[in-house]
Amino acid sequence: MNLALAQINTTLGNLPANLEKHLSLAKEAAQAGADLLLFPELSLTGYVLQDLAAEVALRPSAQDPNFRALLEASHKLDMVVGFVEQDSRFRFYISAAYLSAGEIRHIHRKVHLPTYGIFDEHRYFAAGDTFRSFETRFGRAGILICEDFWHISSPYLLWMDGADLFYLTSASPGRGVTDKILGSAQWVQDVNRAYAGLFTSFFAHANRVGFEDGLNFFGGSTLFDPDGRRVAQAPFNEESLTLTEVDLAQLRRTRTRLPLLRDENPAMVARELERILHK
């Protein structure tokens, strides 16, 4: 599978401009031979929406003109796009949709909404309450949105539900320093590398770039393989379209050598969690 990581700077609250950028990159990625294009968190709207959330919220379907255009583009390549979702009772979610062959194959609603430090998501958004993997033409996959992948239960549940391909989307701002890169960037890469090795799976991560309401989004999108090796690295602090090959046969090679999935015992985990919850 040929994967493209779309590391973009969105325009806050400007759906038409952001949609145009998505369609342009989808065309460029398809012409370059990409099979799947991964966009960052809230790629259609921008991140620091606050009271704008309701104004840019979408009902994902072919009847929505924004999704209609994206679904048409998905005949050329699969896409993961980020948006504000409005449900039938006017609750708003930070969501990501997997589009393929003109259809919406899966929608994930962000479960863990950070409301601490510089983050204030619970004030404006409802939280999702499921982690479900889903079938794609490349294998079974799962989506995590930013804070979701700071909780190890999130990828674990997707792994137990059959996911071998993990698509991580984020609008992660820069914080802290190290000798070489931002502290938060180093932290994100360390977590992704650890997850790829622990779950013997592919972890692809698209993070946005640019400035918004005083926040600096650092980019640095990556792909890690089931051995925990970094296969691709996008630049920091600039827009880019990074293409890389996902060698799906690596799943077999790694799991033959390191049968962590075979030896996992989810029934025991469920039993012990039940005991802890009722302790």
C-alpha positions in Angstrom: 0.0 0.0 0.0 1.3 3.5 -0.9 0.4 5.9 1.9 0.4 9.7 1.7 0.7 11.8 4.9 -1.0 15.2 4.3 0.6 17.6 6.8 -1.4 20.8 6.3 -2.1 24.2 7.8 -5.8 24.7 7.9 -7.7 28.0 7.8 -9.7 28.4 11.0 -13.4 28.1 10.3 -13.1 28.3 6.5 -14.6 25.2 5.1 -14.4 26.2 1.4 -10.7 27.0 1.5 -9.9 23.8 3.5 -12.0 21.7 1.2 -10.2 23.1 -1.8 -6.8 22.2 -0.2 -8.1 18.6 0.5 -9.2 18.1 -3.1 -6.0 19.5 -4.5 -3.8 17.3 -2.3 -6.0 14.3 -3.1 -5.5 14.8 -6.8 -1.7 15.3 -6.3 -1.4 12.2 -4.1 -3.4 10.0 -6.5 -1.3 11.1 -9.4 1.8 10.2 -7.4 0.4 6.7 -6.9 -0.9 6.9 -3.4 -3.6 4.4 -2.3 -4.5 6.2 1.0 -4.3 9.8 2.0 -4.2 10.6 5.8 -5.2 14.1 6.9 -4.7 15.6 10.5 -7.3 16.2 13.2 -10.1 18.7 12.3 -8.4 19.1 8.9 -11.6 20.6 7.3 -12.2 23.2 10.0 -9.1 24.1 12.1 -8.6 23.3 15.8 -9.3 26.3 18.1 -13.0 26.6 17.0 -14.6 27.3 20.4 -18.0 28.9 19.5 -17.4 28.4 15.8 -17.8 24.6 16.2 -21.6 24.7 15.6 -21.1 26.9 12.5 -18.8 24.5 10.7 -20.4 21.2 11.9 -21.3 18.7 9.2 -23.7 15.7 8.9 -21.4 13.2 7.0 -23.3 12.0 4.0 -23.4 12.3 0.2 -26.1 14.9 0.6 -23.6 17.3 2.2 -21.8 19.2 -0.6 -18.5 19.1 1.3 -18.6 15.3 1.7 -20.0 14.8 -1.8 -16.9 16.3 -3.3 -14.6 14.3 -1.0 -16.5 11.1 -1.7 -16.1 11.7 -5.4 -12.4 12.1 -4.9 -12.3 8.9 -2.9 -12.9 6.9 -6.1 -9.2 7.6 -6.9 -7.8 6.9 -3.4 -9.0 6.2 0.1 -8.9 9.2 2.5 -9.1 9.9 6.2 -10.4 13.4 6.9 -11.1 15.3 10.1 -14.2 17.4 10.8 -16.7 18.6 13.3 -19.7 16.2 13.3 -23.2 17.1 14.2 -25.6 14.3 15.3 -29.4 14.3 15.0 -29.8 15.9 18.4 -27.3 18.7 17.7 -24.3 17.4 19.7 -20.9 18.2 18.2 -18.0 15.7 18.0 -14.4 15.9 16.9 -14.6 13.1 14.2 -12.6 11.5 11.5 -14.1 9.7 8.5 -12.6 6.9 6.3 -13.7 7.4 2.7 -13.3 4.8 0.0 -14.8 4.2 -3.4 -17.4 6.9 -3.0 -18.6 5.6 0.4 -18.1 6.5 4.1 -16.7 3.3 5.5 -16.2 4.4 9.1 -16.5 7.4 11.4 -14.6 7.6 14.7 -15.7 10.2 17.3 -12.9 11.3 19.6 -13.3 9.7 23.0 -10.8 11.4 25.2 -11.3 15.2 25.1 -8.4 17.0 26.9 -9.6 19.8 29.2 -6.5 20.8 31.0 -3.6 23.2 30.5 -4.0 24.8 27.1 -6.9 22.5 26.1 -10.6 23.2 26.5 -12.4 20.6 24.3 -15.0 19.3 26.8 -16.5 22.8 26.9 -17.4 22.7 23.2 -17.6 19.0 22.2 -19.3 15.8 23.2 -17.2 12.7 23.7 -17.4 9.6 21.7 -17.8 6.3 23.5 -16.6 3.5 21.2 -13.4 2.2 19.7 -14.2 0.0 16.7 -11.9 -1.4 14.0 -13.2 -1.7 10.4 -12.5 -3.4 7.1 -10.6 -1.7 4.3 -9.2 -3.0 1.0 -5.8 -3.1 2.7 -6.7 -4.9 5.9 -8.5 -4.2 9.1 -7.9 -0.7 10.5 -8.6 1.6 13.4 -8.6 5.4 13.9 -7.4 7.4 16.9 -7.7 11.1 17.3 -4.9 12.9 19.2 -5.6 12.5 23.0 -7.1 9.0 22.2 -3.6 7.7 21.7 -2.3 9.0 25.0 -4.5 6.3 26.6 -3.1 2.8 26.1 -6.5 1.2 26.3 -7.5 2.9 23.0 -5.1 1.1 20.7 -5.4 -2.0 22.8 -9.2 -2.2 22.2 -8.7 -1.7 18.4 -5.9 -4.3 18.4 -8.2 -6.8 20.1 -10.9 -5.9 17.6 -8.6 -6.9 14.7 -6.8 -3.7 13.7 -3.4 -4.1 12.0 -3.3 -0.6 10.5 -3.6 2.3 12.9 -4.4 5.8 11.6 -3.6 8.5 14.1 -4.7 12.1 13.4 -3.8 15.1 15.5 -3.5 18.8 15.9 -0.7 18.6 18.4 0.8 21.9 19.6 4.5 22.3 20.4 5.5 22.4 24.1 8.8 21.9 25.9 12.3 21.5 24.5 14.9 18.8 24.1 18.4 18.9 22.6 17.1 18.4 19.1 13.3 18.8 18.7 10.3 20.1 20.7 9.6 18.0 23.8 6.0 17.3 22.7 7.2 16.1 19.3 9.8 13.8 20.8 7.0 12.4 23.2 4.6 11.8 20.3 7.3 9.9 18.3 8.4 7.8 21.3 4.7 6.8 22.0 4.1 5.9 18.3 7.3 3.9 18.1 6.4 2.0 21.3 2.9 1.3 20.2 4.0 0.0 16.8 6.4 -2.5 18.5 4.1 -3.5 21.4 1.1 -4.1 19.1 3.2 -5.4 16.2 1.2 -3.2 13.8 1.6 -0.2 11.5 1.1 3.2 13.1 0.7 6.1 10.7 0.3 9.6 12.2 -0.6 12.8 10.5 -0.1 16.0 12.5 -1.0 19.5 11.3 1.3 22.5 11.1 0.9 26.3 11.4 -0.2 28.8 14.0 -3.7 29.2 15.4 -4.7 31.4 18.3 -1.1 31.4 19.7 -0.6 27.7 19.3 2.1 26.3 17.1 1.4 22.9 15.5 4.7 21.2 14.7 3.9 18.6 12.1 6.5 15.8 12.1 4.1 13.2 10.8 5.4 9.6 10.8 4.9 6.0 9.8 6.3 3.2 12.1 6.2 -0.5 11.1 5.4 -3.6 13.3 9.1 -3.8 14.4 8.9 -0.2 15.8 11.1 1.1 13.0 10.4 4.6 11.6 9.7 4.1 7.9 8.8 7.7 7.0 9.2 11.2 8.6 7.6 14.4 7.5 9.5 17.7 8.2 8.7 19.9 11.1 6.9 23.2 10.9 6.1 23.2 7.2 3.3 21.8 5.0 4.2 18.6 3.1 2.8 15.6 1.3 4.9 12.7 2.4 4.6 9.5 0.4 5.8 6.1 1.7 5.3 2.4 1.1 3.6 0.2 3.6 4.9 -3.3 3.3 2.0 -5.3 4.5 4.0 -8.5 4.5 5.9 -7.1 7.5 3.0 -8.0 9.7 3.6 -11.7 9.0 7.4 -11.5 9.4 7.2 -9.6 12.7 4.4 -11.7 14.3 6.2 -15.0 13.3 9.2 -13.8 15.2 7.4 -12.0 18.0 4.0 -13.6 18.7 2.7 -11.0 21.2 -0.8 -11.0 19.6 -0.9 -14.8 19.8 -0.1 -14.8 23.5 -2.3 -11.9 24.5 -5.2 -12.9 26.9 -8.1 -10.4 26.6 -10.4 -12.7 28.7 -8.0 -12.4 31.6 -7.8 -8.6 31.1 -11.6 -8.3 31.1 -11.8 -10.4 34.2 -9.2 -8.4 36.1 -10.7 -5.1 35.1 -14.1 -6.3 36.3 -12.5 -7.2 39.6 -10.7 -3.8 39.9 -13.9 -1.9 39.0 -15.9 -3.7 41.8 -13.1 -3.8 44.3 
